[in-house]
Amino acid sequence: MTALVNAAIMGGAMKGPPYVSTANAKFAVGQLIHHRLFEYRGVVIDVDPHFHGSENWYDKIAASKPPKDRPWYHVLVDGDPLRTYVAERNLEPDFEGGPIRNDDITDFFEGQGEDGYIPRRKGH
């Protein structure tokens, strides 16, 4: 779990506006995902078109050195209060489909639909 906690902490190094979408991203805001390496489920809350963290964070935390020029995702972790920042290559779709148990879920989503979570409208 220490690696997961470390992966969740970027020391405020994230840049850019929330809910940035990219045409080439494999996952969308609200989509359920599974982390291939750390074996956790989660839901995407934001997408960066490329790595937006610091070089220091990348060197210390991103041990597998995933590509910086591909999408990275902000994820709420199921069953834990963590948010993680994950490279696209470390994610796959989650087919379990159950709800994500995270205290922050209602800050981002109105509820769960057939294809994942329904994002809250801006301004609410």
Secondary structure, DSSP 8 states (H G I E B T S, - for coil): -HHHHHHH--TT---S-TT---TT-SS-TT-EEEETTT--EEEEEEEESS--S-HHHHHHH-TT---SSS-EEEEEETTSS-EEEEEGGGEEE--S------TTHHHHEEEEETTEEEE--TT-
